[in-house]
Amino acid sequence: MNYNKPYDRIDRVNNQILDILGDILVKHIDLSHLGFVTFTKIDVSRDLRSAKVYYSVLNQRFSKDILNVKINKFRKPFKKYLGPQLKLKNTPDLRFYFDDTYEYSEYVASLINNLHNSDN
C-alpha cells in the first residue's frame, strides 16, 4: 500500500464537508439573524454516517443554548444541499455544536496577563 498521502480519508472528508458547508452558508441558507456564523471544525465518524459540526458566532444575538437549538433546526436543509456535492454513498447526519475555543483562549490569556501583572 502507498501511505504517501498527507493525511487519511477522514481528514479529507472533514475538509471537504467544511468547504461545502461554508459554501452552502453563503449561497443557500441565511443565518445572519443569529449573528456572523462560521463553521470551524468537522468531526466525521469512521463509518461516515454522522458528523459533528462545530461553529462559532460573532455578534451573537442569542445565548449559546438558544443558538444551538436554532442552528440544529437547519440540519435537514444543510444535509439536502450537502448530499449532491459530496461524493459519498451516504450523506452524514449533521449535529451542530458551539465551538468555545475562542472564549477559552481569551480566558487563558487573561489568566496569563493576571500572573504577569501580579509579578510586577
NORMOCOR-V609786 format. One record per run of one state. SS is the DSSP state (hx for helix, st for strand, lp for the rest). FROM is the first residue (numbers start at 0). TO is the last residue. Records with the same first field share a line. If there is no record, write none. Layout:
SS->FROM-TO ; FROM-TO
This chain:
lp->0-7 ; 27-30 ; 34-34 ; 44-48 ; 58-62 ; 72-73 ; 85-91 ; 98-99 ; 119-119
hx->8-26 ; 31-33 ; 63-71 ; 74-84 ; 100-118
st->35-43 ; 49-57 ; 92-97
